[in-house]
Amino acid sequence: MDAKELRSQDLNQLNETLEGLFKEHFEMRMQHKSAQLSDTSKLKATKKNIARVKTIIKEKTNE
């Protein structure tokens, strides 16, 4: 997920993206705990994407 493409989205789209990322992160955590997740670096990448989306939402609300 690129920051430029996220900045072009409106707040509703960003909130939907954030909700999807939360669900994806939850599913990955459950897979990791049950030893089904093979690539654990996806957890870190998803957390960074969540933080990126939250930051852009914060920027847009402060405008």
Protein Blocks (a to p, Z undefined) as FASTA:
>chain_A
ZZklmmmpcfklmmmmmmmmmmmmmmmmmmmmnopafblmlmmmmmmmmmmmmmmmmmmm
mZZ
